[in-house]
């Protein structure tokens, strides 16, 4: 249950970090050209400083989530199906029959 939730969070973080990286300005502009004017919610400097901080934060969360998922999957892989196996059964073994020669034969 927990690993499924963390895996969903991982996918959401990947999508958000891809969008955050594409919105940043670079030498080829990328999607940063569509960020609008400087009179936006990001402030007078534009989205560059906000997006840099957001990208760092999301990247940090991504790394922490990846390490947590790796730890949880390694712990679950150490458990074996045989650990939960029930050793007591109700099956009765056939009785050994003794022959004239003294050897035990199982029929």
ChimeraX attribute file (.defattr): number of C-alpha atoms within 10 A of each C-alpha:
attribute: neighborCount
match mode: 1-to-1
recipient: residues
	/A:1	6
	/A:2	9
	/A:3	13
	/A:4	10
	/A:5	9
	/A:6	16
	/A:7	15
	/A:8	12
	/A:9	15
	/A:10	19
	/A:11	11
	/A:12	12
	/A:13	18
	/A:14	15
	/A:15	11
	/A:16	16
	/A:17	18
	/A:18	11
	/A:19	13
	/A:20	19
	/A:21	17
	/A:22	15
	/A:23	19
	/A:24	20
	/A:25	17
	/A:26	12
	/A:27	5
	/A:28	8
	/A:29	12
	/A:30	13
	/A:31	15
	/A:32	17
	/A:33	13
	/A:34	10
	/A:35	15
	/A:36	10
	/A:37	14
	/A:38	12
	/A:39	10
	/A:40	12
	/A:41	10
	/A:42	15
	/A:43	13
	/A:44	10
	/A:45	12
	/A:46	16
	/A:47	21
	/A:48	16
	/A:49	13
	/A:50	16
	/A:51	18
	/A:52	14
	/A:53	12
	/A:54	16
	/A:55	19
	/A:56	14
	/A:57	13
	/A:58	17
	/A:59	16
	/A:60	12
	/A:61	15
	/A:62	19
	/A:63	14
	/A:64	13
	/A:65	17
	/A:66	15
	/A:67	12
	/A:68	14
	/A:69	18
	/A:70	13
	/A:71	12
	/A:72	14
	/A:73	12
	/A:74	11
	/A:75	10
	/A:76	10
	/A:77	9
	/A:78	8
	/A:79	10
	/A:80	9
	/A:81	7
	/A:82	8
	/A:83	7
	/A:84	8
	/A:85	8
	/A:86	7
	/A:87	6
	/A:88	6
	/A:89	6
	/A:90	5
	/A:91	6
	/A:92	6
	/A:93	6
	/A:94	8
	/A:95	10
	/A:96	11
	/A:97	11
	/A:98	11
	/A:99	9
	/A:100	6
	/A:101	6
	/A:102	8
	/A:103	10
	/A:104	12
	/A:105	10
	/A:106	9
	/A:107	7
